[in-house]
Amino acid sequence: MSPPSIPSKSSYPKEIIDPHHHFLDSANNPFQSFLRSQAGDVTYLPEHYVADVIRPLADLGIHFRGSVHVEAMPDDGADELDWVEGMIETGRCSYVKGFVASCDLTLETAEEEMERLRRASPARLRGVRWILNCVGKYRGGTTATHVGTLRHDGVDYLREPDFERGLASLEKQNLSFDL
C-alpha cells in the first residue's frame, strides 16, 4: 500500500477559521477542578496553539483568520471567560474572535448565568455548551457517553423540562447551543 499523497498547496483553502479549540491549565486554574479530577494536570496555552496550528498553516500559505474558544468543562463558565479574555488583553491570543461558554441550562438560574457570561465577554460570546453525549451513566469510556456527563450523572437532558426552559431562553440572549 502506498502512502497517501500530500495535496498541493493550490488545493488548500486560502484562509481558515478554527471553530473549536480549548485552552487548559488545570494545575493553575481553580475553575478547572473538574477537568483536573478527570485528566490530571493538563496544559495547553495560546503559545502551544500558535506552534501547533497557526504557524503550520502559515507555512502552507493559509491565512488564519481567527478561532472560537469552546468551554473545557469549567466549574464556572464566567471564570473561564475572564481567564481567556485576560490572555486576549495581554496579546497572547488576539486571534480568539468568539466564545462558546459553559452553562447548565437546567438550572433555575440559567438565564442569569447567561447574562453573567455576556458581562464577562460582551463582544465575543456566541453560544453556550453543556456536554450532553449521553447513553446512560459514564462508564470509563466503554460507551459513547462523554466524561463531561459526570457533572450531571448521566441524566438525559434532552428529555428534561428544565432543559427545555433553559434552551428557550437562549433566543433572548441571541446565543447558540452546542451539543
HUWODA-V109053 format. One line per field, one symbol per residue. phi: phi as a letter, one per 30 degrees, with the letter a starting at -180 (. if undefined). psi: psi as a letter, one per 40 degrees, with the letter a starting at -180 (. if undefined). burial: 1 if it has 16 or more other ideal C-beta (glycine too) atoms within 10 Angstrom, else 0. A space follows every 10 residues. Layout:
# HUWODA-V109053
phi=???
psi=???
burial=???
This chain:
# HUWODA-V109053
phi=.ddddcdded cdddbbcdda abcbaddcce dcddeddcbi dbbbceddde ddbddedddd icdcdlbcdc ebhddbdddd deddeddddd idadddcabc cdaddddece dddddddddd bdccdcabbb dcebbjddbi idbdddeddd dbhiddedcc eddddddddd ddchbcbcd
psi=hiiiihiide eiidiihheh iihigddehd efddddddea hihhiddddd ddddddddde ehhhdaihhh iffidhdddd ddddddddde edfeeheiih ihhheeided dddddddddd gddehdaiih heghfaihff eeiehidded defehgdeeh dddddddded ddefiihh.
burial=0000000000 0000010100 1011110010 1101110000 0000010011 0011001000 0101001111 1111111101 1011101100 0110111111 1111110001 1011011101 1001111111 1101000100 0000111111 1100001000 0010011011 001010110
